[in-house]
Structure formats: C-alpha cells, structure tokens
Amino acid sequence: MVKVTGGGRGMKAIAAHFRYISKNGRLDIEDQRGETMRGKDSLHDLADEWRFGG
C-alpha cells in the first residue's frame, strides 16, 4: 500500500505519482480492481482510464 501525499492536483500530478510509485514502469502497480500491470504503456493506459473515467 502506498499513500500519495502532496498538493498536486490534476492529471499531470496523478500520472507523475503513478510513475514514481512504479519506478517508471519497472515495478508492478495495482489498479482499483486489484489487477496488476507493469510497463510505461500500462501506466499511460491507467492514467487515461482515470482521466476519462472521472
């Protein structure tokens, strides 16, 4: 579990947190459904899902 803190708001900040947490795609990251993913493309897809999913 990772707690993300800071004043960053918006998709740029969220995407930066995803990159930081996953060590720029080198580590697995888990989404809200419990599915794991790895890689820069997966991070981009997850950020798009958050951007367009509300």
All heavy atoms as TSV, in Angstrom:
chain	resi	resn	atom	element	x	y	z
A	1	MET	N	N	0.842	-1.157	0.000
A	1	MET	CA	C	0.000	0.000	0.000
A	1	MET	C	C	0.897	1.232	0.000
A	1	MET	O	O	1.910	1.268	0.679
A	1	MET	CB	C	-0.910	0.008	1.224
A	1	MET	CG	C	-1.766	1.236	1.290
A	1	MET	SD	S	-2.830	1.306	2.722
A	1	MET	CE	C	-3.902	-0.053	2.387
A	2	VAL	N	N	0.500	2.220	-0.764
A	2	VAL	CA	C	1.248	3.466	-0.858
A	2	VAL	C	C	0.296	4.618	-0.597
A	2	VAL	O	O	-0.802	4.651	-1.150
A	2	VAL	CB	C	1.879	3.634	-2.257
A	2	VAL	CG1	C	2.548	4.980	-2.384
A	2	VAL	CG2	C	2.854	2.518	-2.534
A	3	LYS	N	N	0.706	5.531	0.251
A	3	LYS	CA	C	-0.082	6.730	0.487
A	3	LYS	C	C	0.539	7.858	-0.320
A	3	LYS	O	O	1.714	8.160	-0.172
A	3	LYS	CB	C	-0.086	7.089	1.962
A	3	LYS	CG	C	-0.908	8.319	2.273
A	3	LYS	CD	C	-0.914	8.596	3.756
A	3	LYS	CE	C	-1.736	9.836	4.055
A	3	LYS	NZ	N	-1.729	10.134	5.479
A	4	VAL	N	N	-0.251	8.452	-1.187
A	4	VAL	CA	C	0.229	9.561	-2.009
A	4	VAL	C	C	-0.185	10.853	-1.330
A	4	VAL	O	O	-1.355	11.073	-1.059
A	4	VAL	CB	C	-0.355	9.480	-3.437
A	4	VAL	CG1	C	0.079	10.671	-4.244
A	4	VAL	CG2	C	0.047	8.176	-4.094
A	5	THR	N	N	0.793	11.687	-1.026
A	5	THR	CA	C	0.507	12.956	-0.383
A	5	THR	C	C	1.014	14.081	-1.259
A	5	THR	O	O	1.751	13.868	-2.207
A	5	THR	CB	C	1.183	13.037	0.998
A	5	THR	OG1	O	2.594	12.945	0.815
A	5	THR	CG2	C	0.720	11.928	1.909
A	6	GLY	N	N	0.651	15.278	-0.913
A	6	GLY	CA	C	1.130	16.435	-1.653
A	6	GLY	C	C	-0.017	17.240	-2.210
A	6	GLY	O	O	-1.163	16.816	-2.211
A	7	GLY	N	N	0.315	18.404	-2.690
A	7	GLY	CA	C	-0.699	19.318	-3.166
A	7	GLY	C	C	-1.004	19.202	-4.639
A	7	GLY	O	O	-1.777	19.971	-5.157
A	8	GLY	N	N	-0.391	18.231	-5.327
A	8	GLY	CA	C	-0.613	18.121	-6.754
A	8	GLY	C	C	-2.029	17.709	-7.093
A	8	GLY	O	O	-2.542	16.747	-6.561
A	9	ARG	N	N	-2.631	18.456	-7.973
A	9	ARG	CA	C	-3.978	18.124	-8.438
A	9	ARG	C	C	-3.947	18.115	-9.950
A	9	ARG	O	O	-3.188	18.825	-10.572
A	9	ARG	CB	C	-4.980	19.154	-7.951
A	9	ARG	CG	C	-5.088	19.151	-6.458
A	9	ARG	CD	C	-6.066	20.179	-5.993
A	9	ARG	NE	N	-5.947	20.276	-4.544
A	9	ARG	CZ	C	-6.939	20.615	-3.760
A	9	ARG	NH1	N	-8.089	20.920	-4.268
A	9	ARG	NH2	N	-6.763	20.674	-2.467
A	10	GLY	N	N	-4.792	17.308	-10.519
A	10	GLY	CA	C	-4.856	17.222	-11.964
A	10	GLY	C	C	-4.133	15.988	-12.471
A	10	GLY	O	O	-3.450	15.278	-11.740
A	11	MET	N	N	-4.302	15.744	-13.746
A	11	MET	CA	C	-3.783	14.525	-14.350
A	11	MET	C	C	-2.264	14.490	-14.430
A	11	MET	O	O	-1.672	13.429	-14.339
A	11	MET	CB	C	-4.395	14.307	-15.729
A	11	MET	CG	C	-5.818	13.802	-15.672
A	11	MET	SD	S	-6.077	12.405	-14.531
A	11	MET	CE	C	-4.953	11.188	-15.175
A	12	LYS	N	N	-1.614	15.628	-14.592
A	12	LYS	CA	C	-0.149	15.621	-14.624
A	12	LYS	C	C	0.407	15.114	-13.302
A	12	LYS	O	O	1.327	14.301	-13.284
A	12	LYS	CB	C	0.392	17.020	-14.913
A	12	LYS	CG	C	0.396	17.386	-16.357
A	12	LYS	CD	C	1.141	18.691	-16.539
A	12	LYS	CE	C	1.344	18.970	-18.010
A	12	LYS	NZ	N	2.126	20.179	-18.233
A	13	ALA	N	N	-0.161	15.566	-12.202
A	13	ALA	CA	C	0.303	15.138	-10.889
A	13	ALA	C	C	-0.009	13.665	-10.649
A	13	ALA	O	O	0.824	12.928	-10.110
A	13	ALA	CB	C	-0.328	15.993	-9.799
A	14	ILE	N	N	-1.190	13.216	-11.057
A	14	ILE	CA	C	-1.571	11.821	-10.884
A	14	ILE	C	C	-0.654	10.916	-11.696
A	14	ILE	O	O	-0.162	9.902	-11.205
A	14	ILE	CB	C	-3.048	11.605	-11.262
A	14	ILE	CG1	C	-3.939	12.305	-10.243
A	14	ILE	CG2	C	-3.388	10.127	-11.357
A	14	ILE	CD1	C	-5.391	12.382	-10.632
A	15	ALA	N	N	-0.397	11.272	-12.940
A	15	ALA	CA	C	0.497	10.479	-13.782
A	15	ALA	C	C	1.911	10.451	-13.199
A	15	ALA	O	O	2.580	9.409	-13.233
A	15	ALA	CB	C	0.509	11.026	-15.208
A	16	ALA	N	N	2.358	11.562	-12.636
A	16	ALA	CA	C	3.682	11.606	-12.004
A	16	ALA	C	C	3.725	10.675	-10.802
A	16	ALA	O	O	4.736	9.988	-10.574
A	16	ALA	CB	C	4.031	13.029	-11.601
A	17	HIS	N	N	2.649	10.612	-10.025
A	17	HIS	CA	C	2.586	9.688	-8.892
A	17	HIS	C	C	2.646	8.239	-9.376
A	17	HIS	O	O	3.343	7.410	-8.784
A	17	HIS	CB	C	1.324	9.911	-8.072
A	17	HIS	CG	C	1.341	11.139	-7.229
A	17	HIS	ND1	N	2.324	11.413	-6.306
A	17	HIS	CD2	C	0.476	12.176	-7.166
A	17	HIS	CE1	C	2.070	12.564	-5.710
A	17	HIS	NE2	N	0.956	13.052	-6.226
A	18	PHE	N	N	1.925	7.920	-10.441
A	18	PHE	CA	C	1.977	6.566	-10.998
A	18	PHE	C	C	3.406	6.202	-11.392
A	18	PHE	O	O	3.875	5.101	-11.109
A	18	PHE	CB	C	1.074	6.434	-12.229
A	18	PHE	CG	C	-0.402	6.444	-11.940
A	18	PHE	CD1	C	-1.293	6.779	-12.935
A	18	PHE	CD2	C	-0.906	6.107	-10.702
A	18	PHE	CE1	C	-2.661	6.780	-12.704
A	18	PHE	CE2	C	-2.266	6.096	-10.446
A	18	PHE	CZ	C	-3.146	6.444	-11.456
A	19	ARG	N	N	4.088	7.123	-12.053
A	19	ARG	CA	C	5.471	6.860	-12.465
A	19	ARG	C	C	6.376	6.662	-11.260
A	19	ARG	O	O	7.213	5.762	-11.247
A	19	ARG	CB	C	5.985	7.988	-13.352
A	19	ARG	CG	C	5.406	7.994	-14.748
A	19	ARG	CD	C	6.126	8.959	-15.678
A	19	ARG	NE	N	6.166	10.319	-15.162
A	19	ARG	CZ	C	5.198	11.223	-15.348
A	19	ARG	NH1	N	4.127	10.896	-16.048
A	19	ARG	NH2	N	5.305	12.436	-14.850
A	20	TYR	N	N	6.207	7.485	-10.241
A	20	TYR	CA	C	7.031	7.383	-9.037
A	20	TYR	C	C	6.789	6.067	-8.308
A	20	TYR	O	O	7.731	5.360	-7.947
A	20	TYR	CB	C	6.740	8.557	-8.108
A	20	TYR	CG	C	7.435	8.458	-6.780
A	20	TYR	CD1	C	8.796	8.704	-6.678
A	20	TYR	CD2	C	6.738	8.113	-5.634
A	20	TYR	CE1	C	9.445	8.605	-5.459
A	20	TYR	CE2	C	7.368	8.014	-4.412
A	20	TYR	CZ	C	8.727	8.257	-4.326
A	20	TYR	OH	O	9.360	8.143	-3.129
A	21	ILE	N	N	5.527	5.721	-8.102
A	21	ILE	CA	C	5.177	4.508	-7.372
A	21	ILE	C	C	5.700	3.261	-8.082
A	21	ILE	O	O	6.169	2.322	-7.450
A	21	ILE	CB	C	3.647	4.416	-7.192
A	21	ILE	CG1	C	3.173	5.492	-6.227
A	21	ILE	CG2	C	3.227	3.039	-6.702
A	21	ILE	CD1	C	1.674	5.686	-6.210
A	22	SER	N	N	5.643	3.246	-9.402
A	22	SER	CA	C	6.037	2.061	-10.165
A	22	SER	C	C	7.495	2.108	-10.611
A	22	SER	O	O	7.925	1.241	-11.368
A	22	SER	CB	C	5.148	1.912	-11.397
A	22	SER	OG	O	5.443	2.925	-12.332
A	23	LYS	N	N	8.243	3.088	-10.123
A	23	LYS	CA	C	9.644	3.259	-10.558
A	23	LYS	C	C	9.716	3.359	-12.075
A	23	LYS	O	O	10.483	2.672	-12.738
A	23	LYS	CB	C	10.530	2.121	-10.057
A	23	LYS	CG	C	10.567	1.951	-8.574
A	23	LYS	CD	C	11.409	3.004	-7.944
A	23	LYS	CE	C	11.581	2.665	-6.455
A	23	LYS	NZ	N	12.171	3.727	-5.723
A	24	ASN	N	N	8.854	4.219	-12.621
A	24	ASN	CA	C	8.773	4.492	-14.065
A	24	ASN	C	C	8.417	3.248	-14.882
A	24	ASN	O	O	8.929	3.035	-15.969
A	24	ASN	CB	C	10.059	5.139	-14.571
A	24	ASN	CG	C	9.825	5.976	-15.794
A	24	ASN	OD1	O	8.709	6.416	-16.050
A	24	ASN	ND2	N	10.856	6.195	-16.582
A	25	GLY	N	N	7.518	2.428	-14.318
A	25	GLY	CA	C	7.031	1.259	-15.040
A	25	GLY	C	C	7.804	-0.014	-14.795
A	25	GLY	O	O	7.458	-1.064	-15.324
A	26	ARG	N	N	8.851	0.019	-13.969
A	26	ARG	CA	C	9.658	-1.181	-13.719
A	26	ARG	C	C	9.042	-2.105	-12.678
A	26	ARG	O	O	9.336	-3.294	-12.667
A	26	ARG	CB	C	11.075	-0.793	-13.295
A	26	ARG	CG	C	11.864	-0.132	-14.418
A	26	ARG	CD	C	13.321	0.038	-14.049
A	26	ARG	NE	N	13.501	0.730	-12.786
A	26	ARG	CZ	C	13.779	2.024	-12.657
A	26	ARG	NH1	N	13.907	2.778	-13.716
A	26	ARG	NH2	N	13.926	2.561	-11.470
A	27	LEU	N	N	8.186	-1.583	-11.799
A	27	LEU	CA	C	7.525	-2.387	-10.781
A	27	LEU	C	C	6.051	-2.537	-11.112
A	27	LEU	O	O	5.471	-1.689	-11.791
A	27	LEU	CB	C	7.660	-1.726	-9.401
A	27	LEU	CG	C	9.060	-1.531	-8.860
A	27	LEU	CD1	C	8.997	-0.812	-7.519
A	27	LEU	CD2	C	9.777	-2.854	-8.723
A	28	ASP	N	N	5.452	-3.612	-10.601
A	28	ASP	CA	C	4.015	-3.809	-10.779
A	28	ASP	C	C	3.253	-2.724	-10.046
A	28	ASP	O	O	3.664	-2.260	-8.981
A	28	ASP	CB	C	3.582	-5.158	-10.212
A	28	ASP	CG	C	4.031	-6.323	-11.068
A	28	ASP	OD1	O	4.460	-6.094	-12.208
A	28	ASP	OD2	O	3.953	-7.463	-10.583
A	29	ILE	N	N	2.141	-2.334	-10.622
A	29	ILE	CA	C	1.215	-1.400	-9.981
A	29	ILE	C	C	-0.166	-2.047	-10.046
A	29	ILE	O	O	-0.482	-2.768	-10.999
A	29	ILE	CB	C	1.254	-0.017	-10.664
A	29	ILE	CG1	C	0.509	1.008	-9.840
A	29	ILE	CG2	C	0.744	-0.076	-12.074
A	29	ILE	CD1	C	0.724	2.445	-10.304
A	30	GLU	N	N	-0.966	-1.832	-9.020
A	30	GLU	CA	C	-2.284	-2.449	-8.926
A	30	GLU	C	C	-3.359	-1.380	-9.068
A	30	GLU	O	O	-3.282	-0.329	-8.438
A	30	GLU	CB	C	-2.413	-3.147	-7.566
A	30	GLU	CG	C	-3.661	-3.950	-7.399
A	30	GLU	CD	C	-3.671	-4.704	-6.087
A	30	GLU	OE1	O	-2.678	-5.379	-5.774
A	30	GLU	OE2	O	-4.686	-4.601	-5.377
A	31	ASP	N	N	-4.357	-1.668	-9.893
A	31	ASP	CA	C	-5.430	-0.690	-10.080
A	31	ASP	C	C	-6.535	-0.897	-9.043
A	31	ASP	O	O	-6.425	-1.763	-8.155
A	31	ASP	CB	C	-5.967	-0.721	-11.514
A	31	ASP	CG	C	-6.725	-1.985	-11.858
A	31	ASP	OD1	O	-6.951	-2.840	-10.974
A	31	ASP	OD2	O	-7.101	-2.131	-13.038
A	32	GLN	N	N	-7.588	-0.130	-9.161
A	32	GLN	CA	C	-8.662	-0.174	-8.185
A	32	GLN	C	C	-9.434	-1.492	-8.193
A	32	GLN	O	O	-10.126	-1.804	-7.228
A	32	GLN	CB	C	-9.619	1.020	-8.382
A	32	GLN	CG	C	-10.361	1.025	-9.691
A	32	GLN	CD	C	-9.586	1.719	-10.808
A	32	GLN	OE1	O	-8.389	1.938	-10.713
A	32	GLN	NE2	N	-10.285	2.048	-11.885
A	33	ARG	N	N	-9.313	-2.275	-9.248
A	33	ARG	CA	C	-9.976	-3.576	-9.326
A	33	ARG	C	C	-9.085	-4.708	-8.840
A	33	ARG	O	O	-9.487	-5.861	-8.838
A	33	ARG	CB	C	-10.407	-3.845	-10.765
A	33	ARG	CG	C	-11.506	-2.924	-11.257
A	33	ARG	CD	C	-11.883	-3.214	-12.703
A	33	ARG	NE	N	-10.780	-3.083	-13.624
A	33	ARG	CZ	C	-10.392	-1.951	-14.201
A	33	ARG	NH1	N	-11.035	-0.842	-13.960
A	33	ARG	NH2	N	-9.377	-1.930	-15.036
A	34	GLY	N	N	-7.838	-4.389	-8.463
A	34	GLY	CA	C	-6.907	-5.404	-7.991
A	34	GLY	C	C	-6.092	-6.038	-9.095
A	34	GLY	O	O	-5.333	-6.973	-8.841
A	35	GLU	N	N	-6.232	-5.553	-10.319
A	35	GLU	CA	C	-5.459	-6.088	-11.441
A	35	GLU	C	C	-4.071	-5.452	-11.439
A	35	GLU	O	O	-3.931	-4.253	-11.244
A	35	GLU	CB	C	-6.174	-5.790	-12.756
A	35	GLU	CG	C	-7.541	-6.430	-12.849
A	35	GLU	CD	C	-8.297	-6.022	-14.103
A	35	GLU	OE1	O	-7.685	-5.422	-15.015
A	35	GLU	OE2	O	-9.494	-6.287	-14.161
A	36	THR	N	N	-3.050	-6.279	-11.650
A	36	THR	CA	C	-1.690	-5.751	-11.664
A	36	THR	C	C	-1.239	-5.512	-13.097
A	36	THR	O	O	-1.670	-6.195	-14.022
A	36	THR	CB	C	-0.706	-6.700	-10.967
A	36	THR	OG1	O	-0.736	-7.969	-11.615
A	36	THR	CG2	C	-1.045	-6.863	-9.504
A	37	MET	N	N	-0.365	-4.526	-13.234
A	37	MET	CA	C	0.167	-4.195	-14.555
A	37	MET	C	C	1.585	-3.687	-14.381
A	37	MET	O	O	1.990	-3.294	-13.289
A	37	MET	CB	C	-0.706	-3.152	-15.238
A	37	MET	CG	C	-0.905	-1.889	-14.440
A	37	MET	SD	S	-2.204	-0.847	-15.094
A	37	MET	CE	C	-3.619	-1.683	-14.454
A	38	ARG	N	N	2.328	-3.699	-15.459
A	38	ARG	CA	C	3.708	-3.231	-15.437
A	38	ARG	C	C	4.040	-2.633	-16.792
A	38	ARG	O	O	3.550	-3.070	-17.812
A	38	ARG	CB	C	4.657	-4.395	-15.155
A	38	ARG	CG	C	6.123	-3.962	-15.119
A	38	ARG	CD	C	7.060	-5.113	-14.926
A	38	ARG	NE	N	6.906	-5.631	-13.575
A	38	ARG	CZ	C	7.702	-6.532	-13.050
A	38	ARG	NH1	N	8.685	-7.033	-13.741
A	38	ARG	NH2	N	7.513	-6.947	-11.836
A	39	GLY	N	N	4.894	-1.633	-16.778
A	39	GLY	CA	C	5.364	-1.024	-18.014
A	39	GLY	C	C	4.795	0.361	-18.236
A	39	GLY	O	O	3.751	0.721	-17.692
A	40	LYS	N	N	5.516	1.131	-19.031
A	40	LYS	CA	C	5.109	2.513	-19.300
A	40	LYS	C	C	3.774	2.584	-20.031
A	40	LYS	O	O	2.968	3.470	-19.778
A	40	LYS	CB	C	6.185	3.235	-20.108
A	40	LYS	CG	C	7.439	3.511	-19.315
A	40	LYS	CD	C	8.442	4.256	-20.154
A	40	LYS	CE	C	9.704	4.528	-19.364
A	40	LYS	NZ	N	10.680	5.291	-20.132
A	41	ASP	N	N	3.539	1.656	-20.940
A	41	ASP	CA	C	2.264	1.663	-21.671
A	41	ASP	C	C	1.091	1.432	-20.720
A	41	ASP	O	O	0.037	2.058	-20.864
A	41	ASP	CB	C	2.257	0.610	-22.770
A	41	ASP	CG	C	3.189	0.949	-23.915
A	41	ASP	OD1	O	3.514	2.154	-24.092
A	41	ASP	OD2	O	3.600	0.022	-24.637
A	42	SER	N	N	1.281	0.540	-19.756
A	42	SER	CA	C	0.227	0.284	-18.780
A	42	SER	C	C	-0.050	1.508	-17.924
A	42	SER	O	O	-1.202	1.798	-17.588
A	42	SER	CB	C	0.617	-0.888	-17.873
A	42	SER	OG	O	0.682	-2.078	-18.615
A	43	LEU	N	N	1.006	2.229	-17.562
A	43	LEU	CA	C	0.824	3.453	-16.780
A	43	LEU	C	C	0.043	4.490	-17.575
A	43	LEU	O	O	-0.832	5.167	-17.038
A	43	LEU	CB	C	2.175	4.036	-16.368
A	43	LEU	CG	C	2.995	3.239	-15.374
A	43	LEU	CD1	C	4.334	3.927	-15.139
A	43	LEU	CD2	C	2.242	3.056	-14.076
A	44	HIS	N	N	0.354	4.598	-18.854
A	44	HIS	CA	C	-0.363	5.540	-19.719
A	44	HIS	C	C	-1.840	5.150	-19.810
A	44	HIS	O	O	-2.724	6.003	-19.718
A	44	HIS	CB	C	0.284	5.565	-21.104
A	44	HIS	CG	C	-0.352	6.516	-22.046
A	44	HIS	ND1	N	-0.234	7.888	-21.923
A	44	HIS	CD2	C	-1.135	6.307	-23.122
A	44	HIS	CE1	C	-0.911	8.468	-22.882
A	44	HIS	NE2	N	-1.476	7.522	-23.625
A	45	ASP	N	N	-2.104	3.844	-19.973
A	45	ASP	CA	C	-3.490	3.374	-20.055
A	45	ASP	C	C	-4.241	3.643	-18.753
A	45	ASP	O	O	-5.403	4.055	-18.777
A	45	ASP	CB	C	-3.528	1.881	-20.374
A	45	ASP	CG	C	-3.028	1.560	-21.765
A	45	ASP	OD1	O	-2.947	2.485	-22.617
A	45	ASP	OD2	O	-2.698	0.378	-22.017
A	46	LEU	N	N	-3.580	3.418	-17.617
A	46	LEU	CA	C	-4.211	3.661	-16.330
A	46	LEU	C	C	-4.515	5.147	-16.139
A	46	LEU	O	O	-5.596	5.509	-15.678
A	46	LEU	CB	C	-3.320	3.154	-15.194
A	46	LEU	CG	C	-3.886	3.271	-13.785
A	46	LEU	CD1	C	-5.197	2.504	-13.649
A	46	LEU	CD2	C	-2.863	2.788	-12.770
A	47	ALA	N	N	-3.591	5.999	-16.511
A	47	ALA	CA	C	-3.820	7.439	-16.406
A	47	ALA	C	C	-4.979	7.867	-17.299
A	47	ALA	O	O	-5.819	8.679	-16.900
A	47	ALA	CB	C	-2.545	8.208	-16.782
A	48	ASP	N	N	-5.057	7.301	-18.501
A	48	ASP	CA	C	-6.201	7.607	-19.396
A	48	ASP	C	C	-7.509	7.147	-18.784
A	48	ASP	O	O	-8.526	7.840	-18.875
A	48	ASP	CB	C	-6.007	6.949	-20.763
A	48	ASP	CG	C	-5.043	7.698	-21.650
A	48	ASP	OD1	O	-4.697	8.858	-21.313
A	48	ASP	OD2	O	-4.624	7.126	-22.672
A	49	GLU	N	N	-7.480	5.976	-18.156
A	49	GLU	CA	C	-8.689	5.464	-17.513
A	49	GLU	C	C	-9.152	6.421	-16.405
A	49	GLU	O	O	-10.337	6.699	-16.274
A	49	GLU	CB	C	-8.406	4.080	-16.926
A	49	GLU	CG	C	-9.596	3.400	-16.332
A	49	GLU	CD	C	-9.277	2.009	-15.822
A	49	GLU	OE1	O	-8.478	1.312	-16.470
A	49	GLU	OE2	O	-9.818	1.644	-14.776
A	50	TRP	N	N	-8.218	6.935	-15.633
A	50	TRP	CA	C	-8.558	7.878	-14.570
A	50	TRP	C	C	-9.026	9.203	-15.183
A	50	TRP	O	O	-9.938	9.830	-14.674
A	50	TRP	CB	C	-7.354	8.116	-13.671
A	50	TRP	CG	C	-7.157	7.053	-12.642
A	50	TRP	CD1	C	-7.166	5.701	-12.841
A	50	TRP	CD2	C	-6.916	7.248	-11.251
A	50	TRP	NE1	N	-6.922	5.064	-11.668
A	50	TRP	CE2	C	-6.771	5.985	-10.672
A	50	TRP	CE3	C	-6.794	8.373	-10.461
A	50	TRP	CZ2	C	-6.523	5.827	-9.325
A	50	TRP	CZ3	C	-6.539	8.200	-9.111
A	50	TRP	CH2	C	-6.424	6.930	-8.558
A	51	ARG	N	N	-8.377	9.629	-16.252
A	51	ARG	CA	C	-8.716	10.914	-16.879
A	51	ARG	C	C	-10.143	10.888	-17.438
A	51	ARG	O	O	-10.921	11.808	-17.221
A	51	ARG	CB	C	-7.735	11.215	-18.007
A	51	ARG	CG	C	-8.044	12.505	-18.765
A	51	ARG	CD	C	-7.042	12.763	-19.879
A	51	ARG	NE	N	-5.715	13.009	-19.364
A	51	ARG	CZ	C	-4.647	12.246	-19.636
A	51	ARG	NH1	N	-4.752	11.201	-20.425
A	51	ARG	NH2	N	-3.481	12.531	-19.121
A	52	PHE	N	N	-10.473	9.836	-18.160
A	52	PHE	CA	C	-11.760	9.790	-18.847
A	52	PHE	C	C	-12.854	9.115	-18.034
A	52	PHE	O	O	-14.020	9.226	-18.358
A	52	PHE	CB	C	-11.604	9.106	-20.204
A	52	PHE	CG	C	-10.628	9.818	-21.095
A	52	PHE	CD1	C	-9.485	9.182	-21.563
A	52	PHE	CD2	C	-10.835	11.144	-21.453
A	52	PHE	CE1	C	-8.589	9.836	-22.379
A	52	PHE	CE2	C	-9.930	11.810	-22.262
A	52	PHE	CZ	C	-8.809	11.143	-22.729
A	53	GLY	N	N	-12.457	8.425	-16.971
A	53	GLY	CA	C	-13.432	7.720	-16.146
A	53	GLY	C	C	-13.976	8.554	-14.995
A	53	GLY	O	O	-14.857	8.122	-14.269
A	54	GLY	N	N	-13.443	9.740	-14.830
A	54	GLY	CA	C	-13.920	10.593	-13.757
A	54	GLY	C	C	-13.092	10.403	-12.559
A	54	GLY	O	O	-13.236	10.559	-11.470
